[in-house]
Amino acid sequence: MTPPTLRQVRPNAGIRAWYQKRLDEAIDDMQNSVVYWLKAAYRDTPFAQDANPATVMRDAMRRLTQRWERHFDAMADDLARRFADKSLKASDASLRTAMGDMGMTVQFTMSEPMRTAYQGVINENINLIRSIPEQYLTQVETMVMQSVQRGRDLSTLTQDLQSRYGVTKRRAALIARDQNNKATSVMTSARQQSLGVTHGIWRHSHAGAEPRQSHVKADGKEFELAKGMYIDGKWIMPGEEVNCRCGWSPVIPGFD
């Protein structure tokens, strides 16, 4: 007999779009700044005997790196907290509605497991936001040095910068999508367990061109929220792995 379940809580698409927009705006500003100042440095690099173009460009990159790492550091805490707040409110609202549809009314409180889940979401987001300029600027500095070695080929460097910009924007989109899924999974699981829900039914999203077959096979199977499902040699929750869009239907406690 199939146990009675609540409707699953899904990631909020509006929060993902909002979060990605904030990342995109910061990346756009960083890209525009880097392109502008590197072009200026190329034009102004002297070729006197006492001037080394590689040193001049490296110094320019170091100034840009310091500036933009500080900028992302400053925005990381606020953006991560706002994202966690929005995710918590959305997942709670969805769960409250699902429970109301089943005739159940409960009081949500900020339990210690909920605080732990909430803070974990913030910490992971802060690290990911800070990693964006670190990865981007490290690659840009390599491109700049290679361009100098090729003889100040500004057009080639500009093309390389545009390519790196595209990679960074795609990574930001992945971060937004993945963190939206993961935050929903982590905080919904903590909330449900605090209400006495101990098990869920895995629901595969049936989305994506190449779904994980192990996740497809897990569809419809029951698992413990405290442990997750044992898949591919490890315990995981739906939505935890990168690009996983699976969810679960919480099993209503008190029914056999």
ZIDA-V428983 format. One line per field, one symbol per residue. ss: DSSP state (A for helix, B for strand, O for the rest). phi: phi as a letter, one per 20 degrees, with the letter a starting at -180 (. if undefined). A space follows every 10 residues. Layout:
ss: ???
phi: ???
This chain:
ss: OOOOBOOOOO OOAAAAAAAA AAAAAAAAAA AAAAAAAAAA AAAAOOOOOO OOAAAAAAAA AAAAAAAAAA AAAAAAAAAA AAAAAAAAAA AAAAAAAAAA AOOOOOOOOO OAAAAAAAAA AAAAAAAAAA AAAAAAAAAA AAAAAAAAAO OOOAAAAAAA AAAAAAAAAA AAAAAAAAAA AAAAAAAAAA AAAAOOOOBB BBBOOOOOOO OOAAAAAAOO OBBBOOOBBB BOOBBBOOOO OOOOOOBBBB BOOOOO
phi: .fffceffed gefffgffff fffffffgff ffffffffff fffeffdffe ddgfffffff fffffffeff ffffefffff ffffffffff ffffffffff femdcceece ffffffffff fffffgffff fffgffffff fffffffffe olefffffff ffffgfffff ffffgfffff ffffffffff ffffenedcc dfcffldnfc ffffffffgn eebeffdnde clnbecdgne egmedfbbdf effncd
